[in-house]
């Protein structure tokens, strides 16, 4: 694939241990490549594409906490592709991320991710390159997306020296316009409410798959309300 030669180059530069620090990226050509992966997609196109034709990548991250600026890190990224309401099961992404500090015990218990697993995992810079390549021109979707957005923005600033420019659509907009009484519903609660079996919770790919099932259901419900595009969803939300 396109990114493989650069991944090998990045590994060579970083040496035996991939740290993902800015200092690991040595020259302007490499930085330009990273920024190329961060180029702003056509936001208007995503907003006005019919929901049944909109290609999305539903993703989730597992982290050590909530504050990347205080040292919390991304432990794993999981994602799955969709076209309209259809989940493309064979198009999925998952990677652990190198973390050189000890994971809090409660996070180990919650996610099942251990310190040993992350010692030899690829660096955050490498994983983000692969994730953005996987994403391509699709629109990102996440459940309660502020968490993902916060960490992606921090990582992009630290590693790429550029803002994270990719739109992340929050599932909240969809289920809020469908059910006005809904608040900040937990992923597992919303799944149970909609008859979706909750499996592999607190695993990045498992949570991405659960979110994809919710996206599929709520896109259909939004269409029944007369929403043909994301623009329609946002406009309806603004009237709530």
N, C-alpha and C positions, 0 to 999 in steps of 0.2 A: 504494500500500500504506500501512498505518497509520503507518509510521515516516517516510515521505517528507516531510511537512510539518515534522516536527521536525528532520530532516536539513538541510533548507534553512535553518531557524532557526539551527541550530548552526553552519552554514557562515557565515552572516551575522555571528554573534557572533565567530567566530574570525578573520574578516577574510580577506584573500587567501591567507594561509598557515595551514593547519590544523596546529597543533602538538600537540594532544591533551593539553595540560597542564590541571591542575585549574583554573587561572585562566581558562581558556577557557569554563568553565561558570559563567554569571553569576548565576543566581537559583535560588531554592528550587524553583520549578516545574520547571525543567529538570533539576535534581538528582533531584527526585521521579520524573520520567519515567525517568531512567537507572536508578534503584533499582527502579522497577516492572519493568524488563526483567530485573533480577537477583533477582526474588522467588523464594523457594524453591518448587520444584515438589513435588508429592506423592511423596515418596521411597518410601513404602510401596507406592503403586500400581505404581511401576516394578519394585520388588522382587518383587511377587507377580503381575504380568502374565505370562501364558503366553509363553514365548519366541517361539512362532510368531506372536504378536500384538503383540509389543513393538516400538514405533516408536523407532528410534534415528537419531541423526545422527553419522556417523563422520567425524572431522575430524583435521586435522594442521596444524601450524604450522612455518614455517621461521623461524629466528632467527639472530642474529649470534653466539650463544654459548649458554652454559648458566646465566648468572647475571644475571637482570634487575635485581637489587638493586645490581649493579656496573655497570649501564649497557647490558647486552645488550638488544636490542630484537627485537620481532616484525616480520618482513619481509613475511609473507604468511600468510593463513589459507585453507584449502581444506576443503570438507566435501561429503558426499553423504548423502542420506536412504535409510533402509531400513525395511521393514516385515517383521518376522520375519526370514526368510532371503532375502527378495527385495530386490535393489538397485533403487532407483527412479532410473534413469539420468537422467531429465529433471529431477530435483530436486537440483541441485548448487549450490554456493556457492564463489566464489573472489574474493579481492581482495588486491592488494598493499597495503602499509601505509607511510605516510610515515615516513621515517627521516632525520633531519637531520645524521647523522654519516657518515663514510666507512665503508663495509662492508669488513671484512677481506678481503683478496684470496682467501684460501682459501675463504671463504664464497661469493664471487662465482663461483669456479670450480666449487664444489660445486652451487650452486643455479641458476646462470645469471642471478640477479637482479643488476642493476647499480645504481649510485648514481643514475644519470640516471632510471631507471624509478621510483625511490622519491621523487624530489624533488617530483613533482606528484601522487603517490598520496594517497588520502584519509587523514585522521588515524586513529590507533588508536581514539580514542573513537567516531568515525563508523563504522569497520569493525566494532567490537564491537557497536554498536547493531544494525547490519544482520545480523550473525551471530546474535545472540540472537533477533532477530525470525525469522530463517530456522529456527532451532532449535525455536522454539515450545515445545510440551509434550513433545517427544521427549527421550529419554535420550542423553547424549553418550557416545561410545565413541572411544577412542584406543589406539594401539599404544605400549606402555610409557608410560602416561599421566602419569607423574610430571613429565615435561618440560612437557607442555601444562598440567597443573594448576598448576605452579609459576609459569608466565608469566601464566596467567589470574588467579590469585590476586593477583599483584603488580599487574597492570593494573587489576583491579577495585578494589583498595585505593587505588591512585593516582588513578584517574579517577572512580570511583563512590563512594569513601569507604565501602565496604561489602565484606564478605567475598564471595568467589565461591561461591555457594551451590548451584550445579548439580552433580549427581553426574556424574563421569566414570568410566565403566567401563573397566578395563584389559583388553585382549585376553589378557593374561597369565593371568588366572584361567581362561579357557576352555581355552587350549591346555595349561596345566599339568595340569588334571584329566584331559585326554584322553591326554596323554603325560607320565607322571610323570618321565621322564628329561630333559624339556625344561628349559632354564634361561632366561637372558635372551637369547632368540634374536633376531637381527637380522631386520628386516622382510623383506629380500631373501632371507635364508636360509630363513625360514619359507615364503615364497612358492615358492621353488624346491622345497622339500621337499614341497609340496602341488600341484606342477604348475601354478602360476600364473605367467604370463609377467610378468617384471619390466620395466615400462615407466614412463617419466617419474618415475624415482626422484629423491628430493630436490626434488620439486615438491610443494607442499602439497596440491593437488588430486589429483595423481598418486598420492601416498602414501596419501591418504584412500581413493582407489578401491581400491588394493591391500589396505588394511586391511579395507575392506568385503567384499572377496572372501574374505579369511581369516575374518572374522566369520561370514559365511554358512556356510562349511564347518564351522567349529567349533561353531556353534550346533547344526547337524545332528548332529555327533558327541556333543555334550553331551546332546542329547535321547536318543540311543541308549543313553547311560549311565543314563538315568532322570531327568535334570534337566529339570524342566518350567518352572522360573522362574529368575531371577537369584538368588533366595534359595536355591534348591537348589544352584546353582553355588557360591555362597559357603560353604554348609554342607559340601559335598563337599570344597572346597578346604581348609577348616579341619581336615578329618580326614586330610589328606595327611601 
